[in-house]
């Protein structure tokens, strides 16, 4: 007598499958946005749209993965591993941008930060060849200065007892250490000419560019260093320019203490 075995087909959750696929697809979309912008194949706005699309896909994948997790847990369907993987990928993709965005939304919509709002360092080299669609190189004036003081009261010039030439060399070394692209570096000439360094700083992942101008001005006791950082594109820097200025000034102050 032949006994027939009964096989019960285990169902795989389609929601888990699609959440995992969306999560995987979001990775190359985000990477492509950064790659194409860094290589110049995409302008700022298209790159921002592509990045937002990738982040949106990751967010949808995370939501679907969460729902799929509970469905598979309750029903016993297959796919709980893919649902968890989708949520994990979504968290990986969204954690950094979400933290930056959450912090930035509490700050005023500034794109130009200067340690001297009354007489900010100028962009002389950049003015010769600058993209038309980029933000203006002209400082925002009284309104910009007032908003900056409210949001970043600690951004101030650094006074050094070193000579202007020594201060210039120290600042130049810090800029080179950061691997900013130096466009011009004019050393000071006693009390007759300010020293100035112009550079372009690039954000770590997307490669968004910010213009940086550093002025070394002679004083009675040595030299004063002023820094200006301005986003090349966009209407809100999410606090990145202030972070750049504060970090440079903190390193400069540390160098002063060690000497």
LUMLUM-956381 format. One record per residue (C-alpha): residue number from 1; residue in one letter; x, y, z. Coordinates in Angstrom, 3 decimals. Example, Ala and Ser with C-alpha at 12.3 -4.5 7.8 and 13.67 -1.06 7.14 Angstrom:
<rs>
1|a|12.300|-4.500|7.800
2|s|13.670|-1.060|7.140
</rs>
This chain:
<rs>
1|x|0.000|0.000|0.000
2|x|1.449|3.363|-1.084
3|x|0.910|6.247|1.276
4|x|0.565|9.685|-0.233
5|x|2.281|12.564|1.500
6|x|0.468|15.852|1.780
7|x|2.562|18.964|1.242
8|x|1.412|22.288|2.585
9|x|2.621|25.180|0.473
10|x|4.139|27.961|2.565
11|x|3.145|31.400|1.333
12|x|5.719|34.129|0.859
13|x|4.643|37.648|1.781
14|x|4.563|39.808|-1.380
15|x|4.805|42.917|0.801
16|x|8.080|41.683|2.282
17|x|9.412|40.943|-1.196
18|x|8.545|44.376|-2.562
19|x|9.782|46.253|0.482
20|x|13.142|44.533|0.123
21|x|13.293|45.314|-3.600
22|x|12.490|48.981|-3.015
23|x|15.094|49.212|-0.265
24|x|17.759|47.728|-2.522
25|x|16.760|50.025|-5.389
26|x|17.079|53.115|-3.189
27|x|20.800|52.466|-2.680
28|x|21.927|52.948|-6.313
29|x|19.567|55.925|-6.738
30|x|21.196|57.771|-3.821
31|x|24.671|56.739|-4.969
32|x|23.889|57.815|-8.525
33|x|22.743|61.257|-7.361
34|x|26.064|61.809|-5.579
35|x|28.168|60.384|-8.409
36|x|26.486|62.353|-11.194
37|x|26.620|65.614|-9.246
38|x|30.262|65.190|-8.273
39|x|31.240|64.445|-11.876
40|x|29.210|67.373|-13.226
41|x|26.626|65.363|-15.167
42|x|23.828|66.732|-12.975
43|x|23.249|70.298|-11.827
44|x|22.238|71.086|-8.264
45|x|18.462|70.922|-8.648
46|x|18.309|67.647|-10.653
47|x|20.789|66.093|-8.228
48|x|18.643|67.187|-5.294
49|x|15.526|65.690|-6.930
50|x|17.366|62.418|-7.595
51|x|18.594|62.304|-4.000
52|x|15.081|63.014|-2.695
53|x|13.733|60.222|-4.899
54|x|16.215|57.741|-3.445
55|x|15.428|58.817|0.112
56|x|11.697|58.612|-0.628
57|x|12.059|55.066|-1.927
58|x|13.967|54.118|1.218
59|x|11.244|55.648|3.403
60|x|8.494|53.731|1.558
61|x|10.537|50.540|1.803
62|x|10.938|51.047|5.538
63|x|7.196|51.535|6.041
64|x|6.285|48.529|3.879
65|x|8.941|46.435|5.594
66|x|7.533|47.293|9.018
67|x|4.005|46.333|7.937
68|x|5.319|43.150|6.294
69|x|7.162|42.210|9.484
70|x|3.973|42.242|11.556
71|x|1.994|40.429|8.863
72|x|4.542|37.625|8.582
73|x|4.835|37.450|12.356
74|x|1.079|36.998|12.768
75|x|0.397|34.734|9.787
76|x|3.554|32.667|9.724
77|x|4.209|33.519|6.090
78|x|7.729|33.514|4.751
79|x|9.570|36.786|4.295
80|x|10.207|38.081|7.770
81|x|13.934|38.183|7.035
82|x|13.460|40.327|3.941
83|x|11.090|42.609|5.811
84|x|13.707|43.144|8.519
85|x|16.405|43.697|5.899
86|x|14.237|46.313|4.179
87|x|13.798|48.205|7.437
88|x|17.525|47.957|8.164
89|x|18.501|49.323|4.752
90|x|15.956|52.137|5.089
91|x|17.382|53.134|8.468
92|x|20.908|53.028|7.037
93|x|19.980|55.295|4.122
94|x|17.773|57.727|6.043
95|x|19.543|58.093|9.398
96|x|22.182|60.602|8.300
97|x|19.979|62.866|6.141
98|x|17.193|62.768|8.738
99|x|19.539|63.921|11.510
100|x|20.925|66.760|9.371
101|x|17.448|67.817|8.251
102|x|15.984|67.708|11.770
103|x|18.788|69.890|13.105
104|x|18.720|72.237|10.137
105|x|14.993|72.883|10.275
106|x|15.445|74.463|13.713
107|x|17.891|76.980|12.248
108|x|17.180|80.076|10.141
109|x|17.397|79.709|6.340
110|x|20.887|81.132|5.911
111|x|23.397|80.303|3.197
112|x|26.158|82.813|4.017
113|x|28.002|82.929|7.357
114|x|30.771|85.375|8.268
115|x|32.732|86.159|11.413
116|x|32.587|89.814|10.357
117|x|29.078|90.712|9.213
118|x|29.876|94.427|8.959
119|x|32.799|93.908|6.595
120|x|32.734|90.262|5.435
121|x|35.703|88.834|3.514
122|x|35.098|89.146|-0.215
123|x|35.164|86.565|-2.969
124|x|37.542|88.086|-5.479
125|x|38.739|85.089|-7.483
126|x|35.309|83.467|-7.556
127|x|33.760|86.620|-8.994
128|x|35.814|86.187|-12.177
129|x|34.273|82.836|-13.129
130|x|31.097|81.930|-11.277
131|x|27.999|79.932|-12.361
132|x|25.091|82.214|-13.238
133|x|22.527|80.008|-11.536
134|x|24.470|79.957|-8.248
135|x|23.717|82.042|-5.169
136|x|24.960|85.603|-5.201
137|x|28.400|86.411|-3.831
138|x|27.023|89.552|-2.167
139|x|26.537|89.230|1.591
140|x|22.928|89.392|2.776
141|x|23.345|92.563|4.812
142|x|21.615|93.562|8.049
143|x|18.918|90.886|7.956
144|x|21.449|88.120|7.340
145|x|23.693|89.451|10.119
146|x|20.828|89.657|12.623
147|x|19.666|86.112|11.885
148|x|23.233|84.851|12.193
149|x|23.761|86.523|15.585
150|x|20.571|84.936|16.911
151|x|21.411|81.446|15.660
152|x|25.207|81.416|16.019
153|x|26.338|83.925|18.669
154|x|29.685|82.142|19.060
155|x|30.910|82.868|15.541
156|x|33.527|85.582|15.964
157|x|36.961|86.517|14.590
158|x|40.114|85.061|16.135
159|x|42.798|87.494|17.285
160|x|46.356|86.172|17.248
161|x|49.546|87.538|18.730
162|x|51.476|86.066|15.807
163|x|52.580|88.191|12.889
164|x|50.200|88.372|9.905
165|x|52.628|86.234|7.884
166|x|52.714|83.549|10.596
167|x|48.927|83.623|10.919
168|x|48.571|83.289|7.135
169|x|50.836|80.239|7.019
170|x|48.980|78.590|9.897
171|x|45.582|79.147|8.280
172|x|46.860|77.959|4.906
173|x|48.116|74.735|6.498
174|x|44.689|74.141|8.102
175|x|42.944|74.688|4.768
176|x|45.297|72.262|3.040
177|x|44.724|69.719|5.802
178|x|40.993|69.872|5.064
179|x|41.690|69.246|1.362
180|x|39.678|72.246|0.249
181|x|40.347|73.377|-3.306
182|x|42.424|76.554|-3.011
183|x|41.604|79.095|-5.706
184|x|43.857|81.894|-4.505
185|x|46.238|82.548|-1.642
186|x|47.567|86.084|-1.264
187|x|49.939|86.514|1.697
188|x|49.735|89.709|3.767
189|x|52.283|92.452|3.284
190|x|52.952|94.029|6.648
191|x|50.292|96.618|7.425
192|x|49.842|97.532|3.757
193|x|47.842|94.542|2.529
194|x|45.511|91.958|4.064
195|x|46.221|88.319|3.443
196|x|43.432|86.324|1.805
197|x|42.724|82.682|1.016
198|x|39.840|81.656|-1.229
199|x|38.818|78.025|-1.441
200|x|35.965|75.681|-2.260
201|x|34.820|73.156|0.355
202|x|32.922|70.048|-0.713
203|x|30.438|68.116|1.444
204|x|31.508|64.518|2.226
205|x|28.803|62.498|0.436
206|x|26.944|64.545|-2.139
207|x|29.793|66.900|-2.919
208|x|27.768|70.094|-2.497
209|x|30.131|73.059|-2.875
210|x|30.563|76.001|-0.546
211|x|32.730|79.049|-1.157
212|x|35.167|79.978|1.605
213|x|37.059|83.254|1.978
214|x|39.548|83.808|4.799
215|x|41.046|87.211|5.585
216|x|44.166|87.810|7.685
217|x|44.273|91.464|8.743
218|x|47.146|93.102|10.677
219|x|46.302|94.488|14.131
220|x|48.226|96.371|16.795
221|x|48.916|93.127|18.679
222|x|49.335|90.766|15.736
223|x|46.655|89.594|13.310
224|x|42.921|89.031|13.131
225|x|41.468|86.132|11.150
226|x|37.980|86.356|9.656
227|x|36.234|83.527|7.823
228|x|33.247|83.532|5.506
229|x|31.539|80.389|4.205
230|x|28.667|80.540|1.699
231|x|26.694|77.745|0.045
232|x|26.971|77.894|-3.715
233|x|23.424|76.593|-4.239
234|x|20.211|76.246|-2.258
235|x|18.192|78.420|0.099
236|x|19.117|76.735|3.410
237|x|22.528|75.448|4.438
238|x|21.106|73.345|7.318
239|x|23.855|74.680|9.565
240|x|26.782|73.373|7.494
241|x|28.442|76.764|6.951
242|x|28.422|77.600|10.650
243|x|29.897|74.184|11.442
244|x|32.662|74.769|8.893
245|x|33.532|78.207|10.270
246|x|33.411|77.115|13.907
247|x|35.565|74.044|13.240
248|x|38.218|76.075|11.427
249|x|38.292|78.733|14.133
250|x|38.500|76.087|16.858
251|x|41.491|74.480|15.142
252|x|43.106|77.898|14.725
253|x|42.609|78.672|18.417
254|x|44.113|75.273|19.316
255|x|47.130|76.013|17.142
256|x|47.534|79.340|18.958
257|x|47.509|77.643|22.374
258|x|50.135|75.096|21.330
259|x|52.607|77.784|20.281
</rs>
